[in-house]
Amino acid sequence: MRTKPIEDVIAQGGDEDAPGRLRRRLGPLDLMGFGIGIVIGTGIFTLTGIEARDHAGPAVIVAFALAGVASLLAALCYAELASSVPTAGSAYTYAYATMGEIIAWIIGWDLVLEFALGAAVVARGWSGYLAELLGLPTAFFGESSTVNVGAIAIVLLLGAVATLGIRQSSRVTNVLVVVKVAICLFVVVAGLFFVRAANLTPFVPPAEPVRDDAAGLTRPLSQVLFGMEPSAFGVAGVLTAAAVVFFAYTGFEAVANLGEETRRPHRDLPLGLFGTLGVSALLYVAVSFVIVGMVDYREIDPGAPIAAAFSSVGAGWASALISIAAVAGLTSVILVDIVAIGRIGFAMSRDGLLPAAVGAVHPRWGTPFRTTAAVTVGVAALAGFVPLSSLANLVSIGTLFAFVIVSVAVPILRRTRPQLRRPFRVPLSPVIPILAALACLYLMTNLSVETWLRFLAWMGLGLLIYLVYGRRRNRLARRDRAGAAG
C-alpha cells in the first residue's frame, strides 16, 4: 500500500530534454482534438437508434444528457488531478500517489484492457463501415470474415502513426475530427427540416414489462442482486438507456494521459477535458433529437439509425456522407486508443512495475515506441481474429472503474496534501467527487453479471503478474530495500 510521493511524479514529468522523457508539443486545441476524436465514435452512429427503440423512446435525448452529466462529474475530478499532477498514466498515477501501489497496478491493468479492447472493437466496426461504403468483399472486411484484413490493416497503419510522433498523431486526429464534426453538424441542420412533432409524442413512453428470456449471467447485475423485473420505457427505461449510452462518452480520460506532452498542462488540461465533453454532449443531444424527430422511435433502424432516418424521408443521398463520417470517427478512436495505451505502459515501466525496456522513449520520435508497437500488434491480432461484440461491455466497466478511483482520489489528496498547488479545484469537494463515484458505481451495476465476471478474471490475471514481477522489482520497492540496507 506504499504511495508514490507527489514530488517524484512532478519531477518525472519535468525537463523534457532529459533522456527518456516525453516531449511537450500539445496545446488545448490538440487536446480537444484527441478527446473529441475518441468520444465521437460508435455511440453517435449506433447507440442513439438502439436505445430509442428499446428503452427510452424520444427521451433518449434525456438519456444522453444524463450520461453527459455523469461524465462531467468525473471530468471535474480528472481536471483537478491532471492540472495539479500533469503526468502520463492519468488514473494509474493518481491512484499511486493517493491509494497505494496495488490499487495503482490494478487501475493501470484495467486501463490497458479498456483502451486495447476498445481499439480492437472499433477496428472491426471500421472494417464493416468501409466495406459498406466501398462495396468491399465481406470475406476480408466486416464481422462475417474469418480473418478481418481491414481491421488488421487499419490498426497497423494507425499504430505506425502513433509510433512516429505525438504531433503526427495530433495532425491526423484533428483532420478526422473536423470531417466528422462537420458532417454531424450537417446531419443536425439538414435533419431539422424533417422533424415532426408527432414523432416526439409521447416524449417518455409509458413503462411496459418486457419478456426476459436471458440467463442470469447476461442480465444486469442490479436485476440479479435486487430481484428487479426488467422493463422498457418510462423513467426506468430512460435511466437504463443513460447507463448504456454512457459508453458513448468513455475515452475522454485519454486527454489526461497526455499531461507530460502538454505545453501548459495547468491551464490546457482542464480546457481540453471540458471542451471535449461540451462539444461531444451537444452533438450527441442534437443528433439524437433529429433522429427521434425524423422517425417514429418504434421504426428506427438500430443498425444504421442516421442513414435510415434520412432514407425514410427521401434523402438517401445523405447516406454516403454519413458513412464517411462514421469511417472518420472510428479511425480517430482507434488512433487515440493506441496513443493512450502507449502512455500508460510508459508510466508503469518508468515506475518499475513493468520492465524498463518496455517504456523506452525513442530519441528521435519522442514516443514510447516499444510499448506502442507491442500494443499495435496485440490489438491487430484481436481485431483480426476474435469477434469482440460479446466483450464490448468490458470497455465500459473498465472506464467506470477508473472513474470511481479518480473521484475518490480527489478528497484523499486534498486531505494528505492540502498545500499542493491546484490550478483547478473541484467545487463543493468532497460532495461532487462522492456524487461522481456513486453515479459511476450505479452505472456499473447496469452491466451484466457476465461482464463483471470477465472483468474480475482480467483483474485476477493482473494481480498475479504484479505479485510475480512488479511487487519486488518496482522502483519504490528497490528504494525501500536500499534504505533498509543502509
NULUMVEX-701469 format. One record per residue (C-alpha): residue in three letters; x, y, z; chain. Coordinates in nm, 2 decimals, padded with zeros to 4 digits. Layout:
N
r_X_Y_Z_c
ALA_X_Y_Z_A
...
END
This chain:
486
r_X_Y_Z_c
MET_00.00_00.00_00.00_A
ARG_00.30_00.23_-00.03_A
THR_00.23_00.55_-00.22_A
LYS_00.44_00.74_-00.47_A
PRO_00.55_01.09_-00.35_A
ILE_00.39_01.37_-00.54_A
GLU_00.73_01.53_-00.58_A
ASP_00.85_01.22_-00.77_A
VAL_00.56_01.24_-01.00_A
ILE_00.61_01.60_-01.08_A
ALA_00.99_01.56_-01.12_A
GLN_00.94_01.27_-01.37_A
GLY_00.75_01.50_-01.60_A
GLY_00.99_01.79_-01.56_A
ASP_01.27_01.86_-01.81_A
GLU_01.16_01.73_-02.15_A
ASP_01.52_01.74_-02.28_A
ALA_01.63_01.48_-02.03_A
PRO_01.68_01.12_-02.16_A
GLY_01.37_00.91_-02.16_A
ARG_01.12_01.20_-02.13_A
LEU_00.82_01.27_-02.34_A
ARG_00.81_01.60_-02.54_A
ARG_00.57_01.88_-02.48_A
ARG_00.41_01.95_-02.81_A
LEU_00.04_01.99_-02.75_A
GLY_-00.19_02.28_-02.68_A
PRO_-00.56_02.30_-02.58_A
LEU_-00.70_02.25_-02.93_A
ASP_-00.48_01.95_-02.98_A
LEU_-00.61_01.80_-02.65_A
MET_-00.97_01.87_-02.76_A
GLY_-00.89_01.70_-03.09_A
PHE_-00.77_01.39_-02.92_A
GLY_-01.07_01.40_-02.68_A
ILE_-01.34_01.45_-02.94_A
GLY_-01.15_01.20_-03.16_A
ILE_-01.21_00.92_-02.92_A
VAL_-01.55_01.03_-02.78_A
ILE_-01.74_01.09_-03.10_A
GLY_-01.74_00.74_-03.25_A
THR_-01.97_00.44_-03.23_A
GLY_-02.21_00.60_-02.99_A
ILE_-02.34_00.86_-03.22_A
PHE_-02.39_00.62_-03.51_A
THR_-02.55_00.32_-03.34_A
LEU_-02.65_00.37_-02.97_A
THR_-02.89_00.65_-03.05_A
GLY_-03.12_00.42_-03.25_A
ILE_-03.09_00.11_-03.03_A
GLU_-03.17_00.29_-02.70_A
ALA_-03.45_00.50_-02.85_A
ARG_-03.62_00.19_-02.99_A
ASP_-03.56_-00.05_-02.69_A
HIS_-03.56_00.16_-02.38_A
ALA_-03.63_00.54_-02.39_A
GLY_-03.82_00.64_-02.70_A
PRO_-03.78_01.01_-02.78_A
ALA_-03.64_01.06_-02.42_A
VAL_-03.31_00.91_-02.54_A
ILE_-03.23_01.28_-02.57_A
VAL_-03.25_01.30_-02.19_A
ALA_-03.05_00.98_-02.15_A
PHE_-02.76_01.13_-02.34_A
ALA_-02.79_01.44_-02.13_A
LEU_-02.78_01.24_-01.80_A
ALA_-02.48_01.04_-01.92_A
GLY_-02.31_01.37_-02.01_A
VAL_-02.37_01.50_-01.65_A
ALA_-02.22_01.18_-01.50_A
SER_-01.92_01.22_-01.73_A
LEU_-01.89_01.59_-01.63_A
LEU_-01.87_01.50_-01.26_A
ALA_-01.59_01.26_-01.34_A
ALA_-01.42_01.52_-01.56_A
LEU_-01.42_01.77_-01.28_A
CYS_-01.22_01.53_-01.07_A
TYR_-00.99_01.45_-01.36_A
ALA_-00.93_01.82_-01.42_A
GLU_-00.82_01.89_-01.06_A
LEU_-00.57_01.59_-01.06_A
ALA_-00.45_01.65_-01.41_A
SER_-00.38_02.02_-01.36_A
SER_-00.21_01.95_-01.02_A
VAL_-00.01_01.65_-01.12_A
PRO_00.03_01.66_-01.50_A
THR_00.17_01.32_-01.59_A
ALA_00.14_01.02_-01.82_A
GLY_-00.07_00.74_-01.69_A
SER_-00.36_00.96_-01.55_A
ALA_-00.57_00.74_-01.32_A
TYR_-00.29_00.49_-01.27_A
THR_-00.06_00.77_-01.14_A
TYR_-00.32_00.94_-00.94_A
ALA_-00.40_00.61_-00.76_A
TYR_-00.03_00.55_-00.70_A
ALA_00.00_00.89_-00.53_A
THR_-00.31_00.85_-00.31_A
MET_-00.42_00.49_-00.25_A
GLY_-00.11_00.28_-00.29_A
GLU_00.08_00.07_-00.53_A
ILE_-00.15_-00.23_-00.55_A
ILE_-00.45_-00.01_-00.64_A
ALA_-00.24_00.17_-00.89_A
TRP_-00.14_-00.15_-01.06_A
ILE_-00.50_-00.27_-01.08_A
ILE_-00.60_00.06_-01.24_A
GLY_-00.32_00.05_-01.49_A
TRP_-00.40_-00.30_-01.58_A
ASP_-00.77_-00.20_-01.61_A
LEU_-00.68_00.09_-01.84_A
VAL_-00.48_-00.14_-02.07_A
LEU_-00.79_-00.36_-02.10_A
GLU_-01.02_-00.06_-02.17_A
PHE_-00.81_00.10_-02.44_A
ALA_-00.68_-00.21_-02.61_A
LEU_-01.02_-00.38_-02.63_A
GLY_-01.18_-00.06_-02.73_A
ALA_-00.94_-00.02_-03.02_A
ALA_-01.00_-00.38_-03.14_A
VAL_-01.38_-00.35_-03.12_A
VAL_-01.38_-00.02_-03.31_A
ALA_-01.14_-00.15_-03.57_A
ARG_-01.38_-00.43_-03.65_A
GLY_-01.66_-00.17_-03.68_A
TRP_-01.44_00.04_-03.90_A
SER_-01.38_-00.25_-04.14_A
GLY_-01.76_-00.31_-04.17_A
TYR_-01.84_00.05_-04.24_A
LEU_-01.56_00.07_-04.51_A
ALA_-01.69_-00.24_-04.68_A
GLU_-02.04_-00.10_-04.69_A
LEU_-01.92_00.24_-04.82_A
LEU_-01.69_00.10_-05.10_A
GLY_-01.86_-00.24_-05.16_A
LEU_-01.56_-00.44_-05.05_A
PRO_-01.57_-00.82_-05.02_A
THR_-01.71_-00.94_-04.69_A
ALA_-01.47_-01.23_-04.69_A
PHE_-01.20_-00.98_-04.57_A
PHE_-01.40_-00.70_-04.42_A
GLY_-01.67_-00.70_-04.16_A
GLU_-01.79_-00.94_-03.89_A
SER_-01.86_-01.23_-04.13_A
SER_-01.49_-01.25_-04.23_A
THR_-01.27_-01.53_-04.09_A
VAL_-00.97_-01.31_-04.09_A
ASN_-01.07_-00.94_-04.07_A
VAL_-00.80_-00.80_-04.30_A
GLY_-00.95_-00.45_-04.29_A
ALA_-00.93_-00.43_-03.91_A
ILE_-00.57_-00.56_-03.91_A
ALA_-00.47_-00.31_-04.18_A
ILE_-00.61_00.00_-04.01_A
VAL_-00.47_-00.09_-03.67_A
LEU_-00.12_-00.14_-03.82_A
LEU_-00.14_00.18_-04.01_A
LEU_-00.25_00.39_-03.71_A
GLY_00.00_00.22_-03.49_A
ALA_00.27_00.34_-03.72_A
VAL_00.14_00.69_-03.70_A
ALA_00.12_00.68_-03.31_A
THR_00.48_00.54_-03.30_A
LEU_00.63_00.81_-03.53_A
GLY_00.53_01.11_-03.30_A
ILE_00.27_01.28_-03.10_A
ARG_00.25_01.58_-03.34_A
GLN_00.18_01.34_-03.63_A
SER_-00.09_01.17_-03.43_A
SER_-00.24_01.50_-03.34_A
ARG_-00.25_01.63_-03.70_A
VAL_-00.42_01.31_-03.83_A
THR_-00.67_01.32_-03.54_A
ASN_-00.75_01.68_-03.59_A
VAL_-00.83_01.63_-03.96_A
LEU_-01.05_01.33_-03.89_A
VAL_-01.23_01.53_-03.61_A
VAL_-01.30_01.82_-03.85_A
VAL_-01.45_01.58_-04.10_A
LYS_-01.68_01.40_-03.86_A
VAL_-01.79_01.71_-03.67_A
ALA_-01.87_01.89_-03.99_A
ILE_-02.09_01.60_-04.11_A
CYS_-02.26_01.57_-03.77_A
LEU_-02.35_01.94_-03.79_A
PHE_-02.48_01.88_-04.15_A
VAL_-02.70_01.59_-04.01_A
VAL_-02.84_01.82_-03.75_A
VAL_-02.91_02.12_-03.98_A
ALA_-03.05_01.91_-04.26_A
GLY_-03.25_01.68_-04.03_A
LEU_-03.43_01.97_-03.86_A
PHE_-03.63_02.03_-04.18_A
PHE_-03.78_01.68_-04.15_A
VAL_-03.85_01.68_-03.77_A
ARG_-04.22_01.62_-03.70_A
ALA_-04.38_01.69_-03.36_A
ALA_-04.59_01.38_-03.38_A
ASN_-04.27_01.17_-03.36_A
LEU_-04.18_01.33_-03.03_A
THR_-04.51_01.23_-02.86_A
PRO_-04.52_01.08_-02.61_A
PHE_-04.18_01.20_-02.51_A
VAL_-04.14_00.94_-02.24_A
PRO_-04.34_00.64_-02.35_A
PRO_-04.53_00.46_-02.07_A
ALA_-04.34_00.19_-01.89_A
GLU_-04.41_-00.16_-02.00_A
PRO_-04.28_-00.50_-01.89_A
VAL_-04.06_-00.70_-02.13_A
ARG_-04.02_-01.07_-02.17_A
ASP_-03.68_-01.16_-02.03_A
ASP_-03.55_-01.49_-02.16_A
ALA_-03.19_-01.40_-02.07_A
ALA_-03.00_-01.63_-01.84_A
GLY_-02.88_-01.49_-01.51_A
LEU_-02.52_-01.42_-01.64_A
THR_-02.65_-01.19_-01.92_A
ARG_-02.89_-00.99_-01.71_A
PRO_-02.77_-00.66_-01.54_A
LEU_-02.61_-00.71_-01.20_A
SER_-02.87_-00.48_-01.04_A
GLN_-03.16_-00.70_-01.16_A
VAL_-03.00_-01.02_-01.02_A
LEU_-02.90_-00.87_-00.69_A
PHE_-03.23_-00.70_-00.61_A
GLY_-03.48_-00.92_-00.80_A
MET_-03.59_-00.63_-01.02_A
GLU_-03.83_-00.71_-01.31_A
PRO_-03.70_-00.59_-01.65_A
SER_-03.90_-00.32_-01.81_A
ALA_-03.88_-00.08_-02.10_A
PHE_-03.96_00.29_-02.13_A
GLY_-04.09_00.51_-01.85_A
VAL_-03.84_00.67_-01.61_A
ALA_-03.67_00.33_-01.55_A
GLY_-03.62_00.29_-01.92_A
VAL_-03.46_00.63_-01.95_A
LEU_-03.22_00.56_-01.67_A
THR_-03.13_00.22_-01.83_A
ALA_-03.06_00.40_-02.16_A
ALA_-02.84_00.65_-01.97_A
ALA_-02.63_00.37_-01.83_A
VAL_-02.59_00.22_-02.18_A
VAL_-02.52_00.54_-02.37_A
PHE_-02.26_00.63_-02.11_A
PHE_-02.04_00.41_-02.33_A
ALA_-02.06_00.69_-02.59_A
TYR_-01.87_00.93_-02.36_A
THR_-01.60_00.69_-02.25_A
GLY_-01.25_00.77_-02.35_A
PHE_-01.23_01.14_-02.27_A
GLU_-00.98_01.05_-01.99_A
ALA_-00.73_00.98_-02.26_A
VAL_-00.67_01.36_-02.26_A
ALA_-00.54_01.33_-01.90_A
ASN_-00.28_01.07_-02.02_A
LEU_-00.12_01.34_-02.23_A
GLY_-00.02_01.56_-01.93_A
GLU_00.36_01.53_-01.99_A
GLU_00.32_01.62_-02.36_A
THR_00.11_01.94_-02.30_A
ARG_00.29_02.27_-02.32_A
ARG_00.09_02.44_-02.03_A
PRO_-00.07_02.15_-01.85_A
HIS_-00.20_02.35_-01.56_A
ARG_-00.43_02.55_-01.79_A
ASP_-00.46_02.34_-02.10_A
LEU_-00.56_02.00_-01.95_A
PRO_-00.89_02.14_-01.79_A
LEU_-00.96_02.32_-02.11_A
GLY_-00.91_02.00_-02.32_A
LEU_-01.13_01.79_-02.08_A
PHE_-01.42_02.03_-02.06_A
GLY_-01.40_02.13_-02.43_A
THR_-01.42_01.76_-02.52_A
LEU_-01.72_01.69_-02.31_A
GLY_-01.90_02.02_-02.40_A
VAL_-01.87_01.96_-02.78_A
SER_-01.95_01.59_-02.76_A
ALA_-02.25_01.63_-02.53_A
LEU_-02.40_01.90_-02.76_A
LEU_-02.35_01.68_-03.07_A
TYR_-02.50_01.37_-02.90_A
VAL_-02.81_01.55_-02.78_A
ALA_-02.86_01.74_-03.11_A
VAL_-02.82_01.43_-03.33_A
SER_-03.04_01.21_-03.11_A
PHE_-03.31_01.49_-03.12_A
VAL_-03.30_01.49_-03.50_A
ILE_-03.32_01.11_-03.53_A
VAL_-03.62_01.06_-03.30_A
GLY_-03.79_01.37_-03.46_A
MET_-03.75_01.24_-03.81_A
VAL_-03.86_00.88_-03.74_A
ASP_-04.11_00.72_-03.50_A
TYR_-03.89_00.56_-03.23_A
ARG_-04.06_00.22_-03.29_A
GLU_-03.95_00.22_-03.66_A
ILE_-03.58_00.33_-03.61_A
ASP_-03.32_00.11_-03.77_A
PRO_-03.09_00.01_-03.49_A
GLY_-02.80_-00.08_-03.72_A
ALA_-02.78_00.25_-03.91_A
PRO_-03.02_00.49_-03.75_A
ILE_-02.90_00.81_-03.91_A
ALA_-02.87_00.68_-04.26_A
ALA_-03.21_00.50_-04.23_A
ALA_-03.37_00.82_-04.09_A
PHE_-03.27_01.02_-04.40_A
SER_-03.37_00.74_-04.64_A
SER_-03.71_00.73_-04.47_A
VAL_-03.78_01.09_-04.57_A
GLY_-03.65_01.05_-04.92_A
ALA_-03.30_01.19_-04.86_A
GLY_-03.10_00.87_-04.92_A
TRP_-02.83_01.08_-05.08_A
ALA_-02.71_01.17_-04.73_A
SER_-02.61_00.81_-04.65_A
ALA_-02.27_00.83_-04.82_A
LEU_-02.18_01.14_-04.62_A
ILE_-02.29_00.97_-04.30_A
SER_-02.08_00.66_-04.38_A
ILE_-01.78_00.89_-04.45_A
ALA_-01.83_01.05_-04.11_A
ALA_-01.85_00.70_-03.95_A
VAL_-01.53_00.59_-04.10_A
ALA_-01.35_00.91_-04.00_A
GLY_-01.50_00.89_-03.65_A
LEU_-01.39_00.53_-03.59_A
THR_-01.04_00.59_-03.73_A
SER_-00.97_00.86_-03.48_A
VAL_-01.10_00.65_-03.19_A
ILE_-00.85_00.37_-03.28_A
LEU_-00.56_00.61_-03.31_A
VAL_-00.63_00.78_-02.97_A
ASP_-00.68_00.44_-02.80_A
ILE_-00.33_00.33_-02.92_A
VAL_-00.17_00.66_-02.82_A
ALA_-00.33_00.63_-02.47_A
ILE_-00.21_00.27_-02.41_A
GLY_00.15_00.37_-02.50_A
ARG_00.15_00.64_-02.23_A
ILE_00.01_00.41_-01.97_A
GLY_00.27_00.14_-02.04_A
PHE_00.54_00.41_-02.04_A
ALA_00.43_00.53_-01.69_A
MET_00.41_00.18_-01.55_A
SER_00.75_00.08_-01.68_A
ARG_00.91_00.40_-01.55_A
ASP_00.79_00.30_-01.21_A
GLY_00.94_-00.05_-01.25_A
LEU_00.60_-00.23_-01.24_A
LEU_00.69_-00.34_-01.60_A
PRO_01.04_-00.39_-01.74_A
ALA_01.21_-00.05_-01.81_A
ALA_01.29_-00.15_-02.17_A
VAL_00.91_-00.17_-02.24_A
GLY_00.87_00.20_-02.19_A
ALA_01.18_00.33_-02.36_A
VAL_01.13_00.66_-02.54_A
HIS_01.27_00.69_-02.90_A
PRO_01.54_00.95_-02.91_A
ARG_01.41_01.10_-03.24_A
TRP_01.04_01.04_-03.24_A
GLY_00.99_01.12_-02.87_A
THR_00.73_00.84_-02.82_A
PRO_00.73_00.52_-02.61_A
PHE_00.79_00.32_-02.93_A
ARG_00.83_-00.03_-02.79_A
THR_00.51_-00.01_-02.59_A
THR_00.32_00.14_-02.88_A
ALA_00.45_-00.12_-03.13_A
ALA_00.37_-00.41_-02.90_A
VAL_00.02_-00.28_-02.83_A
THR_-00.04_-00.23_-03.20_A
VAL_00.05_-00.59_-03.28_A
GLY_-00.17_-00.72_-02.99_A
VAL_-00.47_-00.51_-03.09_A
ALA_-00.43_-00.61_-03.46_A
ALA_-00.44_-00.97_-03.36_A
LEU_-00.75_-00.93_-03.15_A
ALA_-00.92_-00.72_-03.42_A
GLY_-00.83_-00.96_-03.70_A
PHE_-00.92_-01.29_-03.54_A
VAL_-01.16_-01.25_-03.24_A
PRO_-01.53_-01.15_-03.27_A
LEU_-01.54_-00.90_-02.99_A
SER_-01.91_-00.80_-02.98_A
SER_-01.97_-01.00_-02.66_A
LEU_-01.67_-00.83_-02.49_A
ALA_-01.76_-00.47_-02.58_A
ASN_-01.91_-00.40_-02.23_A
LEU_-01.57_-00.46_-02.08_A
VAL_-01.47_-00.12_-02.22_A
SER_-01.75_00.05_-02.02_A
ILE_-01.68_-00.13_-01.69_A
GLY_-01.31_-00.06_-01.72_A
THR_-01.37_00.31_-01.77_A
LEU_-01.63_00.33_-01.49_A
PHE_-01.39_00.16_-01.25_A
ALA_-01.12_00.41_-01.34_A
PHE_-01.37_00.70_-01.29_A
VAL_-01.45_00.57_-00.94_A
ILE_-01.09_00.56_-00.84_A
VAL_-01.02_00.91_-00.97_A
SER_-01.32_01.05_-00.80_A
VAL_-01.21_00.90_-00.46_A
ALA_-00.85_01.02_-00.52_A
VAL_-00.95_01.39_-00.51_A
PRO_-01.07_01.41_-00.15_A
ILE_-00.78_01.18_-00.04_A
LEU_-00.52_01.40_-00.19_A
ARG_-00.69_01.71_-00.05_A
ARG_-00.65_01.56_00.29_A
THR_-00.30_01.42_00.26_A
ARG_-00.15_01.71_00.06_A
PRO_-00.35_02.02_00.14_A
GLN_-00.07_02.26_00.03_A
LEU_-00.04_02.11_-00.32_A
ARG_-00.08_02.38_-00.59_A
ARG_-00.42_02.31_-00.76_A
PRO_-00.47_02.54_-01.07_A
PHE_-00.82_02.39_-01.10_A
ARG_-01.03_02.28_-00.79_A
VAL_-01.34_02.07_-00.79_A
PRO_-01.62_02.28_-00.65_A
LEU_-01.80_02.16_-00.34_A
SER_-01.55_01.88_-00.27_A
PRO_-01.60_01.62_-00.13_A
VAL_-01.97_01.63_-00.24_A
ILE_-01.90_01.64_-00.61_A
PRO_-01.64_01.36_-00.61_A
ILE_-01.87_01.14_-00.39_A
LEU_-02.16_01.20_-00.64_A
ALA_-01.93_01.12_-00.93_A
ALA_-01.82_00.79_-00.77_A
LEU_-02.18_00.69_-00.68_A
ALA_-02.30_00.77_-01.03_A
CYS_-02.03_00.56_-01.19_A
LEU_-02.10_00.27_-00.94_A
TYR_-02.47_00.29_-01.03_A
LEU_-02.39_00.27_-01.40_A
MET_-02.16_-00.03_-01.34_A
THR_-02.45_-00.22_-01.18_A
ASN_-02.64_-00.19_-01.50_A
LEU_-02.38_-00.40_-01.68_A
SER_-02.43_-00.78_-01.70_A
VAL_-02.31_-01.04_-01.45_A
GLU_-02.12_-01.19_-01.74_A
THR_-01.93_-00.87_-01.79_A
TRP_-01.85_-00.84_-01.42_A
LEU_-01.71_-01.20_-01.41_A
ARG_-01.49_-01.14_-01.71_A
PHE_-01.37_-00.81_-01.56_A
LEU_-01.28_-00.98_-01.23_A
ALA_-01.09_-01.26_-01.42_A
TRP_-00.88_-00.99_-01.60_A
MET_-00.81_-00.82_-01.27_A
GLY_-00.71_-01.15_-01.12_A
LEU_-00.46_-01.21_-01.40_A
GLY_-00.32_-00.86_-01.35_A
LEU_-00.29_-00.92_-00.97_A
LEU_-00.09_-01.24_-01.04_A
ILE_00.15_-01.06_-01.27_A
TYR_00.20_-00.79_-01.00_A
LEU_00.27_-01.05_-00.73_A
VAL_00.52_-01.24_-00.95_A
TYR_00.70_-00.95_-01.11_A
GLY_00.61_-00.59_-01.00_A
ARG_00.58_-00.62_-00.63_A
ARG_00.96_-00.66_-00.56_A
ARG_01.11_-00.51_-00.88_A
ASN_00.94_-00.17_-00.89_A
ARG_01.13_00.15_-00.81_A
LEU_00.98_00.21_-00.47_A
ALA_01.05_-00.14_-00.35_A
ARG_01.41_-00.11_-00.46_A
ARG_01.44_00.22_-00.28_A
ASP_01.29_00.07_00.04_A
ARG_01.54_-00.22_00.03_A
ALA_01.83_00.01_-00.03_A
GLY_01.72_00.23_00.27_A
ALA_01.69_-00.08_00.49_A
ALA_02.03_-00.20_00.39_A
GLY_02.18_00.15_00.46_A
END
